[in-house]
Amino acid sequence: MQVSAGQTIEAEVDGRAARLTSLDRVLWPVTGATKGWMLHAYTNLAPALLPHLRGHPITMWRFPGGVDEEGWWQNECRGAPPWVAAYRYTGKTVASTVIA
């Protein structure tokens, strides 16, 4: 997928609109793999992966500047579209919202 810097792509996924941005951002500098490559890989893996994730909470590492930069845990679901099921839970020290 060739995407010019700053380009936004409007996509449809299962009948829902999705805005894809920064697809040319390099996330893995050693290999040159980009955000666009990662989304393509997830698309190919989805049929096998999603049935195992359904109904389970998701917490993930975020590396906006790439894996060589500082990252952070995302365990809150702020700004999710209405069709994304989420629930709140309270752990030992932090209340979090999780995509269901």
N, C-alpha and C positions, 0 to 999 in steps of 0.2 A: 504494500500500500504506500504510494507516494503522496505525501501531504506537505504542502508548503507551510513555512513557519507562521504560526498564529491562525491558521485556517481552522474553522469550525465545521464539522460535518453533522448534519441532522440525519439520524438513522431511525429506523422503526424496528423495534424488537417486540415480538409477540403482540403487535398492534399498538404498542406504546411508543411515544416519541422519546428519543434519547439524543442529547447533544454531546458530541464527542469533541474534546478540545485537546490541544497540545500533543497531538499524536506523534509528532516528530521529536518529542522530548526524549533524550537518551536516559534510560533508567539503569542500564548495566553497561558502564563505560568500557569494560574489558572486551565485551563482545559487540558493543554498539547497538544492542537491542533497545528498541524504543517502546513507548507507551502503546503505539499502534500495533507493534509486533505482539505485545503482551495481550492486547484485546483480541487480536486474531487467534492467538494460542488459546485463550479462554473460550472463544467461540467454538473452536474445534474440540476442546475438552468438555464443554458443557453437557452434552448428552450423557457422558459417563459420570461426570462429577456431581451435577446438580441433584440427582436422586439421593445421593448420600448426604448432601448438605441440608436438604429440605427439612424444616422443622427444628433445626439446630441453631443456637446462637452463633454469631460470627464476631470475632475480634481479630483485627489485623494490624500489622505494622504498616505505616505509611511513610514513604520516602519521597516527598515532593521534588527534591533536588537530585534524586538518584540514590543508588545504594551506597555510594561513597560519602554521602552527606548525612547529617543528623536526621534520625527518624523518630517517630512517636507512635504509640498505640492508639488506635481508634476503636473505642468500644461504645461510643454514643452515635446515635443515628439522627443527626440534626439535618433538617431540610429534605428529608426523604419524601418522595411523591406519595400521594394518598394510597396507591395500590401496593406499597411496601408495608407488610405487616411488621410491627415492632412492639416490643413490650419493655417495661421498666422492671429492673430488679435491683435489690440492694445487697451488695456484698459486705465483706467485713468493714471496709473503709470507704467505699465509693458506690454511689448509685449510678447505674448505667442503663442506657437504652440499647437494646439488641434487636437486630433484624431477625424476624422469625421466619 
